Amino acid sequence: MIPRYTRFQRGFTLVESIMVIVITGVVAGMVAVFIQGPVRGYFDAARRAELSDEADTALRRIGRDLRGALPNSLRVTSSGGVQFLEFIPAVDGGRYRLDTAGGSCFIAGCTSLTSVGSLITADDTYKDDWLVIFNYYNNAGNDCGTALPSAYCGQNRALITGSTEAGTADVLSFASTRFQPPGGSPGRRFQVVQAPVSYVCDPGSGLLTRRTGYGFVAAQPTTTGGVTLADAVSGCAFAYQPGVLARLGLVSLRLTLSEAGESVTLYHEVHVDNAP
């Protein structure tokens, strides 16, 4: 006799289990057909947003650097499909006096320059930086002519060996230098700058880099490398329109990033001061 407590116990048969599995698979397949599009669209949108953010951050970084560039120091070239954008970063500037040793800086040479007004807050603030007067030319023609003084060539540049904070008339010292042009800056202006910087865009390696630490070179260098700002680079274009001297120039930047079949292209323009 079957015990009372087991008489009404039932289970699934093998056929019933297989039917449930088949029906579940059919339902899952139908659901997948409807949701795969939205899911794929979500991941595509997220990828495009990530590429756009990376490109925008890189272009804004370049633009911020260029706005502080030494006037007439920008130059653009390309080599082997790689784009190079070079400039000299300016960290300070002011006006100089001619009634002291400054008057001889453009005639026989001088070893110091006195500022009009306070420039530094402590002695040797700008030691090992560079003093530049009337940067008229970026030496794009590789001629280094004295009539077109260029900080890249060195006719109007001197390494600062010391500086003295003297209230309203600070003194910048350097090795004996005869600055060009002979008349100096019409506005008696000077800038304190650091070593040049290059942005290198190489679609072949897929990298946009910022290169520093190579010093002043008369001809624009075409060496790759540096700190990576963006990867997945598939295209780029740099252009510089200097415009009229003593007015603003225009730098245009175009950057394309690509990943997993998605491409994003951003365009950015930067106005730069060209008044030496």
Salt bridges, closest charged atoms under 4 A:
ASP44 OD1 - ARG47 NH1 3.05
ASP56 OD2 - ARG60 NE 2.94
ASP65 OD2 - ARG61 NE 3.82
ASP65 OD2 - ARG210 NE 2.97
GLU86 OE1 - ARG75 NE 2.69
ASP99 OD2 - ARG97 NH2 2.86
GLU262 OE1 - ARG48 NH1 3.15
